[in-house]
Amino acid sequence: MNTRLLEEARQLNVEDQLALVEALWDEIAKRNAAPPLTAAQKTELDRRVTDHEAHPDDVVSWNEVKESARDRIRR
């Protein structure tokens, strides 16, 4: 990593740091790049797939998820 560049970024105010992070992330997304999954993330994804395959009807609709989130926000 370019430590000089990192030090320059640290000198920015928070608003500019956030704008920089957003611009960098947008650039990464344009390339369809993604960081590799950690071993823990792979394990969790495998667990979730296995659970879903064992219980395919044990799901919550997107509408229910949205409504639940809205209820939490309203509190």
N, C-alpha and C positions, 0 to 999 in steps of 0.2 A: 504494500500500500504506500502511496505517496504521503509521507508524514508531513511534508510542507503544506500540501493541499489540505490535509486534515486539520492542521493547526490554523490555517486561514479560515476554514469553515467554522472552527470553534470561536473565532473572533466575531462572527456575525451575530446579530441579535436573533432572538428566538424566531421571530416572524420570518426573517430571511433564511434561517436554518431550515424551517419547515418548508419554505418555498423550494429550497435546494433539494431537500429530500423528495418532495413531490415530483420535481423535474427529473431527478435521477430515476425514481421509481417508474415514471411514465416512459422513460427511455428504455428501461429494462423490459417493461411490458410490451413495448413496440417490437422487441426482438423475440417475444414469446419465451423469454428466459425465466427460469425459476431456480431458486436455490435448491440444492439436493435435500431430500428428506433425511432427517436424522434416524437413527435406529429406533428410537422411541416413537417417532412419528409413524414409521413403517409398521411397527408392532401394533400401534393403536388403530391404524387404518385396517390392518389385517383382522384385528379383533372385531371392528365394526362391521366389516364385510361378512365375516363368519356369523356374527349375531344376526345380521339382516337375512342372510340365507337361511338361518335356522328359524327365524320368525318373520317371514315376509309381510305378514299382515299387521305387524306391530309397528305401525307408522303414524305420523301426525301429518295432516295435510298442510300445505303451504298457508292456506287461509287461517288455519288454527294457530300456526306459528306467528303469523303477522298479528293476529288479534291478541295473542298472549303478550307479544312485545309491546303492543299499544297499551294494553292494560297496565303493564309495568311502568311505562312512561307516564301514564296519567296519575300514578300514585304520588 
